[in-house]
C-alpha cells in the first residue's frame, strides 16, 4: 500500500450529548445539551483549536416522532434541539476558522430560502459555510409540509438534482464585483454583473435573482450524504464533500473508486471531491480499556429504545414484539434503494447477530465504522483507510460529549501529527482553502475568458 502525500481531513460530527443513543444518561453528560448554546460553542472552539476542518450538524424536520405512539419519545434525547443554521450562525460569531456544515433537505425546503440562508451563513462566517444536501429518509417529515406521503426515492433524487442546480444558479446571481457601492456616481449595483436565473423545470420554478451577494468562498461548500445508486450519481455531479457509512475498507474503497470514477462524465476532476466516511473512534490506554469505556454507554441502552430503533429502521412494527435474543426474522426485508438499512441488514445476516446484538452495534454509530484502541491503534486504522483510498478524511463521531472528543483531540491528533498525517495549522481562512478545494469561478468570468482566448 503506497503512502499518500496529502493529509487527512477531519470533521467533528457533533450531536448534543454524543452519537450514542444513551449518551444523555451518562453521569457526565449535560442533560439540556441540545438547547445549550454555550455547550455547542465550547465544542466548536475545542474542535477549532485542534484544527478540525469543520463541525457537522445533522437535522430532521421532525420525522423521528411516531404520532401514533407518543410514548415512543419518552426515552429519546433527540426530540428537542436547535435548528442547525440558526445554531451555526451563533457559533460563527465566536469562532474564526472552523467550517460550519448544516444539513438541509431538498425535499422540504424551498430552494430560494435554502440558497439565501446558506449564502448568508457563508457571508456571516467569512467563507466557512457548507450545505449538507439530503433528500430526507424519515417518511414522517411529509406530514409537516402538507403531504400525506413521503415521495419515493426516485422522485426525491430527481428533485434533488434539479434543486442543487437551482441553488447553485441562485448563488451565481451576482458576479464577485457586482456591488461597487460608489457614493460619488450613485452606482450601488452594476446591472451588467447580474444574472437572473429564470428557472422552470420538472419539479421547480424559481425566478431569482438571489438577494444576497456572492459569498466569500464563491458559494458554500456542497456536502452530500447518501450511498444509494442515485445518491452516488448526485454526489459525482454536485458534491464537494461526501459523508458516507462503511464497515470495511473493501466496501469504502469500492465506493470511493465508484463515485470518483463517475465524475469525469460531469466534467469534474476527482481531486475536487473529498470523501469522508463517518468513524466512531473510542480511545483508551489500550483496546481493552477503550472497549470498557464504550460498554459504560452500552449498559445504559434501554431495551425499548433498541426495539424501536430496529422497527423504525426496517419500517416494520412486528419487530417490537420480536424476541431480541433471536436473529432478525427472514421476513425482514429492505428496499435496495435505501443504503443504510441495507448495509445494516447485510451486517446482521453476515455476522449472524441477534436483534439485541444488532441494535447495540448500531445505536451508537448507526452503521458507521466503530474502532477501539490506544492512540497508535486508532491512527493505524485511519491511515489504512486513507492510504487504501477508502477515504480522503473522516467525520469523527464522538459517542459521548465532551469526553470522547477530548480523548480524540488529546491522544489521536498528536499521533497523526507525529506521523505527518494531519495539519498543525489551518492553510487558509475559508473552508474551501482548508479542504484544498478550488474557488468556483463565476460562469460569466469563465465564459469571458474563453471568448478572449478564442480571439
C-alpha positions in Angstrom: 0.0 0.0 0.0 1.5 3.3 -1.1 1.5 6.1 1.4 -0.4 9.2 0.2 1.4 12.6 0.2 -1.7 14.6 1.1 -3.1 14.9 4.6 -6.2 13.5 6.3 -9.2 15.8 6.5 -11.3 15.7 9.7 -14.8 16.8 10.6 -16.3 16.9 14.1 -19.8 15.5 13.8 -21.5 16.8 16.9 -24.8 15.6 18.3 -25.8 17.3 21.7 -24.5 14.8 24.2 -22.9 12.5 21.7 -23.8 9.9 19.0 -24.5 7.1 21.3 -28.3 6.8 21.9 -27.7 6.5 25.7 -25.1 9.3 25.9 -27.6 11.6 27.6 -27.9 9.2 30.5 -24.1 9.3 31.2 -23.4 11.0 34.6 -21.0 13.5 32.9 -23.5 14.5 30.2 -25.3 17.8 30.3 -29.0 16.9 30.4 -30.0 20.0 28.4 -27.0 20.0 26.0 -29.3 20.0 22.9 -30.5 23.5 23.8 -27.4 24.9 25.5 -25.6 27.3 23.2 -22.6 27.5 25.4 -22.2 23.8 25.2 -22.1 23.9 21.4 -19.8 26.9 21.4 -17.4 25.1 23.7 -17.3 22.1 21.4 -16.8 24.2 18.3 -14.0 26.1 19.9 -12.3 22.9 21.0 -12.5 21.5 17.5 -11.2 24.7 16.0 -8.2 24.8 18.4 -7.5 21.2 17.4 -7.6 22.4 13.7 -10.5 20.2 12.5 -11.6 21.2 9.0 -15.3 21.5 10.0 -18.0 20.8 12.5 -21.0 19.0 11.1 -24.6 19.1 12.3 -27.3 16.6 11.2 -31.0 17.5 11.1 -34.5 16.1 10.7 -37.7 18.0 10.0 -39.5 16.2 12.9 -39.7 12.8 11.2 -38.4 10.8 14.3 -41.7 11.2 16.2 -44.2 8.4 15.8 -47.6 10.3 16.0 -49.5 7.1 16.6 -47.3 6.2 19.6 -46.4 9.3 21.7 -44.9 7.1 24.4 -42.1 6.3 21.9 -40.4 9.7 22.6 -40.2 9.1 26.4 -36.6 7.8 26.3 -35.4 9.7 23.2 -33.0 12.6 23.8 -33.1 13.8 20.2 -36.6 15.2 20.2 -35.6 18.7 21.3 -32.7 20.7 19.9 -31.6 23.7 17.8 -32.3 24.3 14.2 -28.8 23.9 12.7 -28.4 27.0 10.5 -29.5 29.2 13.4 -27.1 27.4 15.7 -24.2 27.7 13.3 -24.9 31.4 12.8 -24.4 31.9 16.5 -21.2 29.8 16.6 -19.8 31.7 13.6 -19.6 34.8 15.7 -17.5 33.0 18.3 -15.1 31.1 16.0 -12.7 32.2 13.2 -11.5 29.3 11.1 -13.5 26.1 11.5 -16.0 25.1 8.7 -19.7 25.1 9.6 -21.8 22.4 8.0 -25.6 22.2 8.3 -28.0 19.6 7.0 -31.0 20.8 4.9 -33.3 18.7 2.8 -34.1 19.2 -0.8 -37.5 17.5 -0.3 -39.0 20.1 2.1 -37.0 23.3 1.8 -37.9 25.8 -1.0 -34.6 26.3 -3.0 -34.7 30.1 -2.8 -34.9 30.1 1.0 -32.2 27.5 1.3 -29.9 29.4 -1.0 -30.4 32.6 0.9 -29.8 31.0 4.3 -26.6 29.4 3.4 -25.3 32.4 1.4 -26.0 34.5 4.5 -24.2 32.0 6.8 -21.2 31.9 4.4 -21.0 35.7 4.5 -21.5 36.0 8.3 -18.8 33.4 8.9 -16.3 34.9 6.4 -16.5 31.9 4.0 -16.9 28.9 6.3 -20.4 27.6 5.4 -21.3 24.2 3.9 -24.6 22.7 3.0 -25.1 19.0 3.6 -27.6 18.0 0.9 -30.0 15.3 1.9 -33.4 14.1 0.5 -34.9 13.1 3.9 -35.1 9.4 4.9 -37.8 9.9 7.5 -41.2 9.4 6.0 -42.9 11.2 8.9 -41.5 14.6 7.7 -44.0 14.7 4.9 -47.0 15.5 7.1 -45.2 18.6 8.5 -45.3 20.0 5.0 -48.8 19.4 3.8 -48.1 16.0 2.2 -49.7 12.7 3.1 -46.9 10.5 1.7 -43.1 10.8 1.6 -42.0 10.9 -2.0 -40.4 7.8 -3.4 -36.5 7.8 -3.7 -36.5 8.2 -7.4 -38.7 11.3 -7.2 -36.7 12.7 -4.3 -33.4 12.3 -6.1 -34.8 13.7 -9.4 -36.0 16.8 -7.4 -32.6 16.9 -5.6 -30.6 17.1 -8.8 -32.7 19.9 -10.1 -32.8 21.6 -6.7 -28.9 21.5 -6.5 -28.7 23.1 -9.9 -31.2 25.8 -9.0 -29.4 26.7 -5.7 -26.1 26.9 -7.5 -27.7 29.1 -10.1 -29.1 31.4 -7.4 -25.7 31.6 -5.7 -24.3 32.8 -9.1 -26.9 35.6 -9.4 -24.2 38.2 -8.9 -20.6 38.3 -10.0 -17.9 38.8 -7.4 -17.5 42.5 -8.1 -21.2 43.3 -8.8 -21.6 45.8 -6.0 -19.3 48.9 -6.4 -21.4 50.9 -3.9 -19.9 54.1 -5.4 -21.2 57.1 -3.5 -19.9 59.6 -6.0 -21.6 58.1 -9.0 -24.6 56.8 -7.1 -24.0 53.3 -8.6 -24.8 50.7 -5.9 -25.0 47.6 -8.1 -23.7 47.0 -11.6 -26.6 45.6 -13.6 -24.1 44.0 -16.1 -22.9 41.8 -13.3 -26.4 40.5 -12.5 -27.6 37.1 -13.8 -31.3 36.3 -13.4 -31.9 32.5 -13.1 -35.5 32.3 -14.5 -35.7 28.5 -13.9 -38.7 26.4 -14.9 -38.2 22.7 -14.6 -39.9 19.4 -13.9 -40.1 20.0 -10.1 -39.2 23.6 -9.5 -39.9 27.1 -10.8 -37.7 29.8 -9.4 -37.2 33.3 -10.9 -34.3 34.7 -8.9 -32.1 36.6 -8.5 -30.9 35.9 -5.0 -30.9 39.0 -2.8 -27.5 38.1 -1.2 -24.2 39.0 -2.9 -21.8 36.3 -3.9 -20.3 34.9 -0.7 -16.6 34.9 0.3 -15.8 31.4 -1.0 -17.8 31.8 -4.2 -20.5 29.7 -2.8 -20.9 27.5 0.2 -19.2 24.0 0.0 -21.7 21.4 -1.0 -21.7 18.2 1.1 -23.8 15.2 0.2 -24.8 12.3 2.4 -26.1 9.1 0.9 -24.7 5.9 -0.7 -27.5 4.6 -2.8 -27.2 4.5 -6.6 -29.0 7.8 -7.2 -27.0 9.2 -4.2 -23.7 8.3 -5.8 -24.7 9.9 -9.1 -25.8 13.0 -7.4 -22.6 13.2 -5.4 -20.5 12.7 -8.6 -22.4 15.6 -10.2 -22.7 18.1 -7.4 -20.9 17.3 -4.2 -17.5 18.6 -2.9 -17.6 16.5 0.2 -19.3 13.2 0.7 -20.3 11.8 4.1 -20.9 8.1 3.9 -21.0 4.9 6.0 -18.9 1.8 5.5 -17.9 -1.1 7.8 -14.8 -2.4 5.9 -12.0 -0.9 3.8 -13.0 -3.0 0.9 -16.5 -1.5 0.9 -15.2 2.0 1.4 -12.6 1.7 -1.4 -15.3 0.4 -3.8 -17.5 3.4 -3.0 -14.5 5.8 -3.3 -13.5 4.4 -6.7 -17.1 4.3 -8.0 -18.1 7.8 -7.1 -14.8 9.4 -8.2 -14.9 7.3 -11.4 -18.3 8.9 -12.3 -17.0 12.5 -12.0 -15.5 12.7 -15.5 -19.0 12.3 -17.0 -19.9 15.5 -15.3 -16.8 17.4 -16.3 -15.2 17.2 -12.9 -11.8 16.1 -11.5 -11.6 13.5 -8.7 -9.5 15.8 -6.5 -12.4 18.3 -6.3 -14.3 15.9 -4.1 -13.4 14.8 -0.6 -14.9 11.5 0.6 -15.2 11.4 4.4 -16.8 8.3 6.0 -18.1 8.5 9.5 -16.0 6.9 12.2 -16.8 6.4 15.9 -13.3 6.2 17.5 -13.2 5.1 21.1 -9.8 5.9 22.6 -8.3 4.3 25.7 -5.0 3.3 27.2 -5.4 0.0 25.3 -8.1 -1.6 23.1 -9.5 -3.4 26.1 -9.7 -0.1 28.1 -11.4 1.6 25.1 -14.0 -1.2 24.9 -14.6 -0.9 28.6 -15.3 2.8 28.2 -17.8 2.0 25.4 -19.5 -0.7 27.5 -20.3 2.0 30.1 -22.6 3.5 27.4 -23.9 0.2 26.1 -25.1 -0.7 29.6 -27.3 2.5 29.6 -29.3 1.5 26.5 -32.9 0.8 27.4 -34.2 -2.3 25.7 -37.3 -0.4 24.4 -35.0 2.0 22.6 -33.3 -0.8 20.8 -36.5 -2.4 19.6 -38.0 0.8 18.4 -34.8 1.7 16.6 -34.9 -1.5 14.6 -38.6 -1.2 13.9 -38.1 2.3 12.6 -35.0 1.4 10.7 -36.6 -1.5 8.9 -40.1 0.1 8.8 -41.7 -3.0 10.4 -43.5 -2.7 13.7 -43.6 -6.5 14.1 -40.0 -6.2 15.4 -41.4 -4.5 18.5 -42.7 -8.0 19.5 -39.8 -10.0 18.3 -37.5 -11.8 20.8 -34.4 -9.6 20.9 -32.3 -12.7 21.7 -33.0 -14.2 18.3 -31.6 -13.3 14.9 -33.7 -11.0 12.7 -36.6 -12.9 11.2 -36.3 -13.9 7.5 -39.3 -11.7 6.8 -37.3 -8.6 7.5 -36.5 -7.2 4.1 -35.0 -3.9 2.8 -35.8 -1.8 -0.2 -32.4 -1.9 -2.0 -32.7 1.9 -2.8 -32.2 2.6 1.0 -28.5 2.2 1.5 -28.2 2.4 5.3 -30.9 -0.2 6.2 -29.4 -2.5 3.5 -25.9 -2.1 5.0 -27.1 -3.0 8.5 -29.3 -5.9 7.4 -26.3 -7.3 5.4 -24.1 -7.0 8.5 -26.7 -8.7 10.7 -27.1 -11.6 8.3 -23.3 -11.9 7.6 -22.4 -12.0 11.3 -25.5 -13.9 12.5 -26.3 -11.2 15.0 -29.3 -11.3 17.3 -31.7 -8.4 17.2 -30.2 -7.1 20.5 -26.6 -7.5 19.2 -27.6 -5.6 16.1 -29.2 -2.7 17.9 -26.4 -2.5 20.4 -24.0 -2.4 17.5 -25.8 0.4 15.7 -27.4 2.6 18.4 -24.0 4.2 18.8 -22.7 4.8 15.3 -25.9 3.9 13.3 -23.9 1.8 10.9 -20.7 3.8 10.7 -17.3 2.3 11.3 -16.6 1.9 15.0 -13.0 1.4 16.2 -11.3 0.9 19.5 -7.7 1.2 20.8 -5.0 3.4 22.0 -3.8 6.5 20.0 -1.5 4.4 17.9 -4.1 1.8 17.1 -6.7 4.4 16.1 -4.1 6.2 13.9 -3.1 2.9 12.3 -6.7 2.2 11.3 -7.4 5.7 10.0 -4.2 5.6 7.9 -5.1 2.2 6.5 -8.4 3.6 5.0 -6.7 6.8 3.9 -3.8 5.1 2.1 -6.1 2.4 0.8 -8.2 5.0 -1.0 -11.3 4.4 1.1 -11.3 7.9 2.4 -9.8 11.4 2.0 -10.7 12.0 5.6 -13.2 11.2 8.3 -16.2 12.6 10.0 -15.4 11.9 13.7 -18.5 10.8 15.7 -17.8 11.0 19.4 -20.1 8.6 21.3 -20.2 10.8 24.3 -19.5 14.5 24.6 -17.4 16.1 25.7 -15.3 13.2 26.9 -14.7 11.3 23.7 -14.0 14.4 21.7 -11.5 15.5 24.3 -9.8 12.0 24.1 -9.5 12.1 20.3 -8.0 15.6 20.4 -5.6 14.9 23.3 -4.5 11.4 22.1 -5.1 10.7 18.5 -4.3 14.1 16.8 -0.8 14.3 18.3 -0.1 10.9 17.0 -1.4 11.7 13.5 0.7 14.9 13.5 3.8 13.0 14.6 3.3 10.8 11.5 2.7 13.9 9.3 -0.9 12.9 8.5 -2.7 15.9 10.0 -2.2 19.7 9.9 -0.5 21.8 12.6 -2.4 24.9 11.5 -5.1 26.0 9.0 -4.0 26.6 5.5 -6.4 29.5 4.9 -9.4 31.4 6.2 -12.2 29.7 4.2 -13.4 26.2 4.4 -12.5 25.7 0.7 -8.9 26.7 1.3 -8.6 24.4 4.3 -10.1 21.4 2.4 -7.9 22.1 -0.6 -10.9 22.8 -2.8 -10.8 25.2 -5.8 -12.5 28.6 -5.7 -15.6 28.3 -8.1 -15.0 30.9 -10.8 -18.2 32.6 -11.8 -19.6 31.2 -15.1 -19.6 34.7 -16.6 -15.9 35.0 -15.9 -15.2 31.6 -17.4 -17.2 32.5 -20.5 -15.4 35.8 -20.9 -12.0 34.1 -20.5 -12.9 31.5 -23.1 -14.1 34.2 -25.5 -10.9 36.2 -25.1 -8.8 33.1 -25.6 -10.6 32.4 -28.8 -10.0 35.8 -30.3 
